Amino acid sequence: MKVLILGIGAQGNVIANEISQNDKVSEVICGDINLRLANELVKSNAKITAKRVDAKNTQSIIEAARGVDIIVNALPPVFNIDVMNAALKVNAHYQDLASGPIEGLPFEQTVMRQLEQDKKWKEKSLTALIHTGTAPGIANVLARRAADSLDVVKRIRLLFYGALETKRFIPFWWEPATAWGDMVKGAIVWRNGNYEEVPPVSGEEMYDFPRLGPQKVVWHEHEEPITLPIFIGKGLEYCDFKMGGSTIELAIVFHKYGLLSTNSIRVKGMDIKPFDVVLALTPPAPQGEEVSEIIKEGILREEGERIIEAEGEKDGRKTLIRYSFSSPGLEESFKRLRGSTSQSYITGLSAAAFTKLLIEDKVGLTGVFPPECLGTEAADIVLQEIAKKGIIVEEVN
């Protein structure tokens, strides 16, 4: 079996390393417009080949994908539809990590435009498994598991907190355009049968995390409140995603100054968008040996917790189900997989666990769908795979 990975950055690098170890995979093609990281992988792994791919050119994607069985799309979400079309053209299964953000497109529509392709994929008996990172991804699997424990589901909440500060200023440990993009627009909340857009970094509350205690979280733009109401059912009335931590605190300050505005302002006779300036000045996510240097310089603060909870009824009684999942920190992640960060480690290995389902024909579904649609057996495989890598899920009170 041949797998094409598009986008060999922080996540793509981890995915390629992991799935190349599967005995059913004969070749992993690493496609990117910049082959620096891909060529490094080629040197250390006989199964991996590098191919220059210009994602802005659909024909370039199609040429790279001819003869492959699976395309894993680790590119920015703006390329999703083009890659999906290429996968259909070459009769390959498809996987991505997120639907948005995409500048100029409402967040809800970034998700819906993929789901609307469901019929075309079913007609070809192909699978397009979307949203397969940590969140969305593992979070969706746990939301489904919690919901399945209840007879009626009233509320599903996803609450993430993370703070990683080093002596070197690194605002984001993943792709900055995606990270900032998630904070520019208002988040989507599902409430009483409708999607509701709420202002950016609003809805502040102190949530009592089981391990960390009370921490400030705010609404954050994410895919789960869009897909979970569609696929969970069971009378779901409310769903949201909130996030807290050092990057959120930075975003709150930037919003107050208007620095995340995408509207042009006049400065010294020139029209500029404050968001473009912020993005241009944001350092890229560290990769490779740079991560080792940052660790040696010193980690000042590192803490985090991820909670997925479902509230409803079981046997006529009000019931709350909560799952927590944790992963190795920055230093441990780098030791386990050289060149990775705590963020790329958990996201990349989560994605690779979903890829294993496609490789081993364990998905059991065709069409376009997110992870909450997977059956119990497939979900168990994913959770077992990430557990092997130190990514631990537990039910908490």
N, C-alpha and C positions, 0 to 999 in steps of 0.2 A: 504494500500500500504506500502511496506517495501523498505527502502533505505539503502544501504551500502555506508558508506564514508570511503575511504582508505586514511590514512595519517591524524592523528589528531594532527596537529601542529597549527601554527598561523591561517592559513586559514580554515583548517578542523574543528577546534573548533568553529569558527564563523558560518560556514555553518550548522553544526549539531544543534547548538542552534536555528538558524533561521528556518530551514525546519521542525524541530520537532513541531513547532507551527501550522503547516498546518493541518487542520482537516482531510484531506484525507490520512495523513501519520499515520500509526498505530505503526510503529517501525523504529527507526534510529539505525542501527548497526555501531558502531565506531570501525573500524579495524586498528590496528597498531601493530608493534612488541614491542613497549613500550606503556603500557596501563596507564601510570600515568595520563595524561590529560583526557583520555577516562573515567577512573574511577571517576575522579572529576565530569565529566558531568553526569555520572550515578547517583551520589548522589543527584543531584538537579533536575533531569528530569526523570519522570517515563517512558517516551517513549524511552529513550536511553539505549542501552545495549552495552557492550564492548566485543570485541572478538580479541584475539591475532591472527595476520595475519603476516606471513613472506612473503613480496612481492617478495623476491628472489625465492620463491617456488610457481609456478603457481597453483599447486594443493591446496596449502594453501588458495589462493585467491578463487579458485572455491568452496572449502568447505564452506568458509565464505559467499559466494554469493548465495548459493542454496536457492531458494525461494524468492529472492529479485526481485524487479521490476526495480530498477535503481541503478547503481553503479556510485558514484561520486568519481573520482580519483584526490585526492589532494596530491599525492605522487610526488617525483621528476620525471621529464619527462622520465628518463631512463626506467621506468616501464610501460610506456604507452601501448606498444604493448602487453605485457603479460596480462595487465588488460583488454584490449580490447578483447583479445582471450578468457579470462575467462568469460567476459560478453556474448559473442556469445555462449559459451558453455552452460550457464545457461539461455539463452534467456532473458537477461536484457538490458535495455537501458543504454547508457554510456555517461559520461560527464567528461571532464578534463579542466584544466586551461591553459595549454601551451604545446607545442611540444618539445621545447628544452630549454637550450642547453643539448647536450649529448656528452661527451668526445669521440673523435675519429670519430664522424659522422658529415659530413657537415651539417650546419644548415638547408639549403634548404631541405636536405633529411629527417631531423627529421619531417618536415611537410608532405612531399610527401609520406612517408611510411605509414602515417595514412590515407591520402586521397585515396591512392591506394587500401584500403580495402573497398571502397564504395560499390562495387558490392556484397560482402558477406553480408553486413548489409542490403542492399535492398532486397536480396533474403530471408532474415528472417523477413522482415518488421520491422526492429529495427532501432533506432536512435542512432547515435554516434555524439553528439554535442561537438565539441572541441573548445578550446580557450575561456573559459567563465569567465575570471576574469575581471579586469579593462581594462588592455591593455596587451595582446589581450582580447577582450570581449566587454565591453561597447564602446570602441574606434571603433570597427568594425561596431557596430550598427549605430553609428553616421556617420561613413564614408559612409555607405549605404544610410542613410537619406540625407546626403549632395549631394551624387551622384544622387539620385532620383530627386533632385530639379533641375538638369541640363539636357539639351538635349544631350550635349557632355561633357565628363569629360577628361580633359587633365592631370591634376596633382592632386594627393592626398598626403597630408603631415600630419604627426602626430608629434607634438612637445610638449615634456613634460619637465617641470622644477620643481625640488623639493629640498628643503634644510631643513633638520631637525637636529639641533645640540643641544645636551643636555650636562650637566656637566659631565655625564658619556660618555665615548667614545663608540658609537654604530655606526659602519660604515654602517650597513644594518639593516633594520627593517623587512626584509623577509629572506628567507633561503639563507645563505651566498654562498653555492656552486652554486646555480642557479644565484645569483646576480653577483658573480665574473665570472661565466661561460659565462654570456652574454657579458662580457667585454674583454674576452681573444682573441676571433677571430674577424675578420673583419665583418662588417655588410653587409646585403643584400639590394641593391637598385634596383628597377625596372626602367629600362631606355630603351625606344624605342624597346619594345618587348623582352627584355632579362634581366635576373637576373645578376647583377654585384656585385662582392664582393669588398668592399672598405676597406682600412686599419682600424684597431681599433682606436677609438676616433679621427677620421679624419673628414674632412668636416666642420671645425669650422665656425660658423657664429653667428652674434648677431641678434637674432630674437626678434621682438618687440611684446611682450605679451600684450594683452589688459589691464590687471590689474597690471602687474609687470614692464612693460616697457622692454627695451632691455636687454636680458640675453644671455650668451654664451651657445650654444648647439652644439653637435657633433653627427655624425652618431652612431647608437646603434643597436646591433643585436636584431631583433624582428620579430615576425611571420607575422605582418600585410602586409609588402611589398611583402610577398610571396603569401598570399591568396587573397588579394584585387585585384590584376591584373587578377587572374583567374576568380573570381566571379562577379566583378563589370562590366567589359566590357566597353562599351560606348567610345571606342577609347582611353583608359587610356594610356598615354605615360610615366608617371613618378610617382613613389611612393617611399617615404622614411619615416624613423622613426628617429627622433633626440631627444636627451635627454641632460639636463644640471642640474647643482646643485652640492651639496657638494660631493656626491659619485662619480660623474663624474670627478670632480677636483682631487679627490684622485686617481682615475684610470689613469688619464693623467700622474700624477707624477710617479705612479708605472710602467706604460708602459715605461717611459723614463729611468727608472733604470733597466728595463728588469725583474721586479719582477713578471710579469704576464706571463712569458714565460713557455710553457709546455715542452721545450727542456731541457734535462739533462745537467748540468754543473758540473765540477769537483771542489769540495771544500774539502780541507784537506784530500785528498785521497778517498773521497766518491762522488758518483754520485747522485745529487739531482735535482729535478725540482723546480725552484723558485716558481711556482704557488702552488705546494703542500705545501710549507712552509707558504706562505701567507694564504692559506686556513686553515691550521692547527692553525695559530695564530689568525684568525678572530673570535671574540666572537660570540656566537649564537644569533639569533634574540631574543629579550626579550619577555617573555610570562608571563601571569598570574600576580601575585602580584609584580613581579619584575618591571613591567611597572609602577605600583603605586609608587614604590620607586624612579624610575627615574624621574617621574613627580614632586614628592616632592622635589627632589634635585635641579630641576630647568631646564627650557627650555630656551636656549640661543637664538635660532633663528629658526623660522618656517615660511616658505612661499612656495607657489607652484602654478602652473597653468598647465592645460592640454588642448591642442588645437588640434582639428581635422579640417582640411580645405580641400575643394575641389574647384579646379579652372577649369572653362570650359566655355561653352556657353549656354545661355538660350534665346530663341527667336532671335537667331542670334547675341546676344550681349555678350561680355566677362563678366563673372560673377564669383565672389568669394563667397563661402559659408563657414562660420566658426562657429564651435561649441566649447564651453568651458564647462568643467564640473569640479566641485569642491566638496569637501567633508569636514566633520568636521576634525579639527586638532587633535593632539595627546590627549590632555586633554579631549576634548569634546567626542572623540571616546571612550575613557576609561569610561567616565561617562555613555554614552549610552549603552555600552556593556562591562561590567567589564572584564578585562583581555585582551582586544583588544588594538591594536595600530592603528594609523591612516591608516597604510598600510594594516594591516589584516582586519580592519573594512571595508574599501571600497572594497577590493578584495574579501573578504569572502561573504559580502552581495550582491555584484554583481553576484558572482557565484550562490548564493542561489536564486537570482531572475531568473536566467536561469533554475535552477533546478525546480522552480515552474512551468515553461512551461511543463516540462516532467511529473511532478506530475499530472497536470491538463489537460494533453493531448492537449496542445495548440501549439505544435511545427508545426504539419502539414506536416512534411517531414520525410522520412526515408533515411538511408545511412549515410555517414560520411561527415560532413560539418562544417564550422565555422559560427559565428553569423551573418555575412553580408548576409547569405542566408535566414535568417528568414523573414517572411512576415511582413507587416506593423502592423497587429493586435498583433502578438507575440512580436515584437519590442516595441510596445506601453506598453504592460504589463510589460516588463523588466524595462523600463524607469519610469513607474509609481511606481513600487515596490521600486526602489532605491530612488526615490524622497521622499517616506515615511520615509526614514532613513537619510534624510538630504544630500543626494548626488544629487546635482542640475545640470541640463543641461540647457544651454541657448545659443541661437544664438547671436553672437557678430559681431560687425563691424570690 
